[in-house]
Amino acid sequence: MNKCILMAQVSKGRADSVEMKHMRFSPTRSTVLLAALAFMLLCLPSLSSVPTGVGQMGGGGCICHGGDSEQVAVSIVGLPSSFESNTSYNLSISIVSSISENDDGHQGGFRLSVQGNGTIAFENSTATQELDDGWTHEIDGTYQRGWNFTWTSSNDSIEPVEFIVHGNAVNGNNMSSGDAWNSFGRTIAHVDNPIEVEQPVFDREIGLLDWLVFTLGLSTLAFCLVRAVR
C-alpha cells in the first residue's frame, strides 16, 4: 500500500514538474502582447516633443519630429571666417521656418555641440542648459526660435573648431505632427593656422545595417503577434 502511494506521489511530482516547465516556457497571451507593445514603443518615433531639452539622443537630429525638412533653415549667426585666441564672439542660433509660431505654445528647440576649444555661455541661463557634452533648451527656452550665446576661444590652441546645431520648429500642438527640423554645421580655422578645413556633412541616407535592424524588428513583432492570437 505504501509502495503504491509512493509511486503515485512520484508520478504526481513528475506531472507537476512537466506542468511547471510548460508554464515557464509558455508565456500568456497578455505577456506576449505587452512585449510586442513595448517593442513597438521602442522602435517607433516618439509622439511628443522633448521640451526639457535633448541630450546625446539628439546628436543625429531632432528625430522625434520626423525627417529633416527644407521648411526649416537653421544657422549660427555671427560666426567669423576665422578666429583669434582668447577672443569672445557674440553668436546666435537662428531658426527660420514656414511653420507658424504659436505665441501661447512651444515654438522650437535646439541641440548644439562644439568640437574644439573654448567656452560657451548662453545669454539666458534659465532657457538653456548644458547636457551630455552639448547645449540645449530648457522648457522656458522653447517659446522662441532664437538663442544668443557667447563663444570665447582658448588661449592655448590654434586647432580648427567645429560648430553643429540641430534645430526644430514646432507648431505648439504638443505633438510631433506638423513639426520640422534641420541642421547647420561649420568648421572655422585659427588665423595663425589658415588651413583648409573640412566642413561637416549630414548624411541622412538609411544604410544597409539600418534596414536589416528594421526588418528584424518587424519580423520579431509579427512573430509575437502571431503567437499572441493563437
LINQUI-V208481 format. One line per field, one symbol per residue. psi: psi as a letter, one per 30 degrees, with the letter a starting at -180 (. if undefined). A space follows every 10 residues. Layout:
psi = ???
This chain:
psi = eeeeeeeeee eeeeeeeeee eeeegillee eeeeeeeeee eeellkflai fglkbffgfg liffhalkkf fkjkljkfkl flllkhkkkj lkkkjklfkk kjfgakflll jkkjjblllk jkejfffllk khhakallef gfhlgkkklk kjllfgkgll kkkkkkkkkl gggglfkfll lalkkkkklk fgiiljkkkk kjjfkkleee eeeeeeeeee eeeeeeeef.
